[in-house]
Amino acid sequence: IDIGDVLPSYALKNEKDEDVDVATLAAEKGVVIFLVPKADTPGCTTQACGFRDIYADFTSSGFDVYCLSADKPTAQAKWQAKKSLPYPLLSDPSRILITALGAGEGGKTKRSHFIFEKGGKLVDKKIPVKPVDSPKLALEFIKSYKATAVGS
C-alpha cells in the first residue's frame, strides 16, 4: 500500500474479539494506524502511551487512532486495560494487513504508522519509526495536512 492507495478490505478482530472490516475504518473520519511489534513490551508501550497522551489532539483533528499488532485480542485487551489506552487495538495474527502495509518481514512487525484521510486514502507513512517519535510525527503531519487541505 503506497501513498494514494486506499485502505484495503480485511476482516480483523479488535481487542474485544469483534470483527472489524478495515476498509470501513476511514468512512467517517481520518485514521491513524500505528503498528507495534509486541503488546506490553517497553518500546511498544512508549509508543502506545504517546498516542494515548495526545489522543484528544487526534480526535479533535477528525482522526481516529488504532493500534495494530500480531498479538491475540486477549493480550491486547490486557495491555489496553493496564495502560488505559483509549483507542481500539486490532489483532492481525497472520500479519495480512501488516504485510500489505509493507511492515511485515520474516514473521516480525516493523514499528511504524500510517495515516489515512477520510475516505481511506493513504496520505503518510513512516517505516520504521522510533517509539517516542511516532505520535508526535503523526500529529505534526495531520496538523500540516489539515492546514493545506483547508487552504486548497
N, C-alpha and C positions, 0 to 999 in steps of 0.2 A: 504494500500500500504506500503510494508516494503522495507528495503534496498535490492536492487537486482531486485525488481519488476519494470515493465515498465509503463510509463505514459499511463493511460487508454484513450480510445477514448470517450470524452464527447463533445457535442456541447455547447459552452458558447458564450455569447456576449462580445465584448470588449467595451471600453468606447465610441466608435463611433456607437454602436448598430449594429456592423457587427458580423456575425457568425464566430467563431473560433473553429476548431477541436483541442482540447487539445493534442491529440496524435501526431499531426504534429509539435508541437512547438519545439521539440528537434531533428527534422530531420536533420538540417544543423549544429546546434551548441548545446552546453550545455545550460541548462536553470536553472535559479534560480526563484522559485515562492515563494513570501512571502505573508503571509496571515495577514490581518488586520481585527479586529472586526468591525470597522466602519470608513468609509472615513471621513476625515476632523475632527477628534477628536484628542486631544493632543498627546496621545501615538502613535496613528497610523501615525500622521503627523511626529513625531520624527523619526519613523521607515522608513517611505516613503522618507523623506528628507535625511536620512542617506544613503539610496540606491541611491538617486539622486546625492548626493555629491561625491560618488565614482563609479558612473555608468560607467565612462570611464575605470576604472580598471577591471570591469567585462567584458565589451565588448572587451577590448584588450586581455583578457584571453580566448576569444572564448565563452563567455556565454552571453545569453540574460537574461533580468530581466523582470518579470511580477509581478504585484500586483494582488492578488485575494481577493475579498470580496463578501459579500452577497448584497452589495449596488446595486442600479439600475444604468445602464450606464450613465444616466443624472447626477446623484450625483457624479459619478466617474469623468466624464468629467469636471465638475465644479471644483472639487478638483485638478485635473490634471493641469488645466489652472491656478488656484490660486497659486499653489506651483511649477509650471514649472517642472512637473515630466516628465522625458524624455522617460519613458518606457510605454508600454501598460498596461491598467488595465482590468482585467477580472471580469465579473459580474456573480455571482453564487447564485441567489436569493433563489433557492431551496436547496442550500448547497450540491449539488451532489458530486462535486469534493472535496469540503471542508471536507465532511464526509468520502469520500473514502480515503483521506489523513490522516484521524484519528484526524482531528482538529475541527470537528463539534460535539457539545454536547448540548443537551437541547435548541436547537434553537439559539445557540451562536457560534461564531467563535473564536477558540483559536489562539492567536498571535503565529506565527510560521514561519519557512521557510524550503523549500525543494530544494535540488539540484539534478538535473538530468543530467547525462553526455549526450554527443551527441549520438543519437540513442534512448534516452528516459529512460535509466535505472536509478533508484533512487540510489544515492551514499551517500547522507547525509540528515538527517532531524533533526530539533530542534523544539520540542514542550514541554512546552511553551518556549518562548524566550523573553528577555527584549527588548523594542523598540530600545534602544541605542546600544545594543549588536548585534542585528540581522545582520545588514550589515557587521560589522567587522568580525563576526564569519563566515559568508558565504564566504567572500573574503579570509579569512585565510584558510578555508577548501579548496577552489579552488586552491589557490597557492600551498598548500602542496600536494593536489591530483594531480595537474599537474606535480609537481616535481617527484612524484613517478611513474606516468604514463609514463613520458619521460624516466625514468631510467629503466623501465621494458621491 
